């Protein structure tokens, strides 16, 4: 260059979805507390539907990755799918900015956005398992029954936040019915130790089949949390080549008062939740039901194939992430 200055290194794109979550997203406020050398590595860009990630992935590759996304679980799901479609050329780095932030919570990413961003810039890459529902990828959790009905109801609302989600749950809790299930599956042994109270309850309940033959709400989890602090599959491990299935029983009034809060404790054991692990499965339901992928509504189906590709997805994580 004529003035002798060095050309500026390519910046990492930082995509932010202003429509996700309930709080405004100001990239200047996000970046200002960071050291200048970290701020200068990033290029904030407003983003949203129709989810054209192509130029931003190319920019992340040119800058050496990762691709930073500041938004909710829906935005993260679409970003993950775009990276998968392109062979995961760079890791995905998630800054919590939604209503639930299930994937970020599961990876132990700080919930405060600036803190999360700095820790991710200083972080490392994790090779995560990549699960699929009928060939469609998801990163955190997929499911059917009550939880999928809530996801469909929530997606149709004009506002976000925990109160809107709780209202959708309340409306469906009173009417949703369990469904019969039939399986062909390759189970895997549970690795998480049960609490003493849960072992006593199992002794009184007697022997149980390895897989549930009926479910009110059923999910398949790669990570431990739905979002908003609810631990649906505390023993889920995104690096073990298996999915953790979990069912929730429809809680009674007593259960809502004295059991449901235990779902929001990492070590909370409750008879409302039943868990197991599998490496692949073919599932038949007695009637077509709605499904969700990472909280995003998916079409109704009465048959489903679950599979998992070990260590097939590249994720940027912080030092607090417990997996390597």
HUWO-V763954 format. One record per run of one state. SS is the DSSP state (H for helix, E for strand, L for the rest). FROM is the first residue (numbers start at 1). TO is the last residue. If there is no record, write none. Layout:
{{SS | FROM | TO} {SS | FROM | TO}}
This chain:
{{L | 1 | 11} {E | 12 | 16} {L | 17 | 26} {H | 27 | 32} {L | 33 | 35} {H | 36 | 39} {L | 40 | 41} {E | 42 | 46} {L | 47 | 53} {H | 54 | 62} {L | 63 | 66} {E | 67 | 71} {L | 72 | 72} {H | 73 | 85} {L | 86 | 91} {E | 92 | 96} {L | 97 | 101} {H | 102 | 106} {L | 107 | 112} {H | 113 | 121} {L | 122 | 123} {E | 124 | 133} {L | 134 | 135} {E | 136 | 138} {L | 139 | 140} {E | 141 | 145} {H | 146 | 155} {L | 156 | 161} {H | 162 | 173} {L | 174 | 178} {E | 179 | 188} {L | 189 | 195} {H | 196 | 205} {L | 206 | 213} {E | 214 | 215} {L | 216 | 216} {E | 217 | 221} {L | 222 | 224} {E | 225 | 227} {L | 228 | 229} {E | 230 | 231} {L | 232 | 242} {E | 243 | 248} {L | 249 | 252} {H | 253 | 258} {L | 259 | 259} {H | 260 | 264} {L | 265 | 272} {E | 273 | 293} {L | 294 | 295} {E | 296 | 317} {L | 318 | 324}}
